[in-house]
């Protein structure tokens, strides 16, 4: 019997650090891949070091993958309110600059021993966020991948 791999996504925009950890634990997430280009935040507890410590204290592994972040020249496209243009620009960027990062993630998720994984960034709404583009690109590489937005 084979199980369908699942990739979770979450944005912390509307969550405080402890709420984020609780949401992830409730979903059974065991590993977070931070896909912010710069894992810094004005919100206390959401920058790379503090977030990693918080998640570790809740039994969740933390990894930062800068290569999957939205580079500064594309970020304004997401904020201008044209998600199609932003998504296309990000997809072209990641396909050109980091296809191996997408292949790596797909390969990890295909392995049943890989912990339940969530992609994390700021935006609350996945439809207007690059994490949705990542999930779609990984699903192209891993047919049958289930994507769950938390």
C-alpha positions as CSV (number, residue, x, y, z in Angstrom):
1,X,0.0,0.0,0.0
2,X,1.4,3.4,-1.0
3,X,0.5,6.6,0.7
4,X,0.0,9.8,-1.1
5,X,2.6,12.3,-0.1
6,X,1.3,15.6,1.3
7,X,2.9,19.1,1.4
8,X,1.5,21.6,3.8
9,X,1.8,25.4,3.4
10,X,1.3,28.1,6.0
11,X,1.7,31.8,6.3
12,X,2.2,33.4,9.7
13,X,0.8,36.9,8.8
14,X,-2.2,36.5,11.1
15,X,-0.6,34.2,13.7
16,X,1.5,34.8,16.8
17,X,4.4,32.4,17.2
18,X,2.7,30.1,19.7
19,X,-0.4,30.0,17.4
20,X,1.8,29.0,14.5
21,X,3.4,26.2,16.4
22,X,0.0,25.0,17.6
23,X,-1.4,25.0,14.1
24,X,1.5,23.1,12.7
25,X,1.4,20.5,15.5
26,X,-2.4,20.1,15.1
27,X,-1.9,19.3,11.4
28,X,0.9,16.8,12.3
29,X,3.6,18.8,10.7
30,X,7.1,17.6,11.8
31,X,9.3,19.8,9.6
32,X,9.0,23.4,8.4
33,X,10.8,24.7,5.3
34,X,11.0,28.5,5.5
35,X,10.8,29.8,2.0
36,X,11.4,33.5,2.7
37,X,14.3,35.0,0.8
38,X,15.3,36.8,4.0
39,X,14.0,35.0,7.1
40,X,13.6,38.2,9.1
41,X,10.5,39.6,10.5
42,X,9.3,42.6,12.4
43,X,7.1,40.3,14.4
44,X,8.8,39.1,17.5
45,X,9.6,35.4,17.3
46,X,9.3,35.0,13.6
47,X,12.8,35.6,12.5
48,X,15.0,32.6,11.6
49,X,16.8,31.9,14.9
50,X,13.9,32.5,17.3
51,X,11.4,30.7,15.0
52,X,13.8,27.7,14.7
53,X,14.1,27.6,18.5
54,X,10.3,27.8,19.0
55,X,9.6,25.1,16.5
56,X,12.3,22.9,18.0
57,X,10.8,23.3,21.4
58,X,7.5,22.0,19.9
59,X,9.2,19.0,18.3
60,X,9.2,20.5,14.7
61,X,12.4,20.6,12.6
62,X,13.2,24.0,10.9
63,X,15.1,24.6,7.7
64,X,15.6,27.8,5.7
65,X,15.8,27.4,1.9
66,X,16.7,30.8,0.6
67,X,16.8,29.5,-3.0
68,X,13.0,29.1,-2.8
69,X,12.5,32.7,-1.6
70,X,11.1,35.5,-3.6
71,X,14.0,37.7,-4.6
72,X,13.6,41.5,-4.0
73,X,13.0,42.4,-7.6
74,X,9.9,40.1,-7.8
75,X,8.4,40.8,-4.3
76,X,6.7,44.1,-5.4
77,X,4.7,42.2,-8.1
78,X,3.0,40.2,-5.4
79,X,2.2,43.4,-3.4
80,X,0.8,45.3,-6.4
81,X,-2.2,43.0,-6.6
82,X,-1.5,41.2,-9.9
83,X,-1.0,37.7,-8.7
84,X,-0.8,36.2,-12.2
85,X,2.1,38.5,-13.2
86,X,3.8,37.8,-9.8
87,X,3.4,34.1,-10.0
88,X,4.7,34.0,-13.6
89,X,7.7,36.0,-12.7
90,X,8.5,33.9,-9.6
91,X,8.0,30.7,-11.6
92,X,10.4,31.8,-14.3
93,X,12.9,32.8,-11.7
94,X,12.8,29.5,-9.7
95,X,12.8,27.4,-12.9
96,X,15.8,29.3,-14.2
97,X,17.8,29.7,-10.9
98,X,16.7,26.8,-8.6
99,X,15.2,23.9,-10.5
100,X,17.4,21.6,-8.4
101,X,15.7,22.9,-5.3
102,X,12.3,21.9,-6.6
103,X,13.7,18.5,-7.7
104,X,15.2,18.0,-4.2
105,X,12.0,18.9,-2.5
106,X,10.0,16.6,-4.7
107,X,12.4,13.8,-4.1
108,X,12.3,14.3,-0.3
109,X,8.5,14.2,-0.3
110,X,8.4,11.1,-2.4
111,X,10.4,9.3,0.4
112,X,7.9,7.9,3.0
113,X,10.6,8.4,5.7
114,X,10.5,12.2,5.2
115,X,8.7,14.0,8.0
116,X,5.4,15.7,7.3
117,X,6.5,19.0,5.8
118,X,5.1,22.5,5.6
119,X,6.4,25.4,3.5
120,X,6.3,28.7,5.5
121,X,6.3,32.3,4.6
122,X,4.5,35.5,5.7
123,X,1.4,35.8,3.5
124,X,-1.8,34.5,5.0
125,X,-3.5,33.8,1.7
126,X,-1.7,31.1,-0.3
127,X,-3.2,32.2,-3.7
128,X,-1.3,35.4,-3.6
129,X,2.0,33.9,-2.4
130,X,5.0,32.2,-4.0
131,X,4.6,29.1,-1.7
132,X,1.6,28.1,-3.9
133,X,3.8,28.4,-7.0
134,X,6.4,26.1,-5.2
135,X,3.7,23.6,-4.3
136,X,2.4,23.5,-7.9
137,X,5.9,23.1,-9.3
138,X,6.6,20.2,-6.9
139,X,3.3,18.6,-7.7
140,X,4.3,18.6,-11.4
141,X,7.4,16.6,-10.4
142,X,5.5,14.4,-8.0
143,X,2.1,13.3,-9.4
144,X,-0.4,12.6,-6.7
145,X,1.0,15.1,-4.3
146,X,-1.6,16.5,-2.0
147,X,-1.2,20.1,-1.0
148,X,-2.9,21.4,2.1
149,X,-3.0,25.0,3.0
150,X,-3.2,25.6,6.7
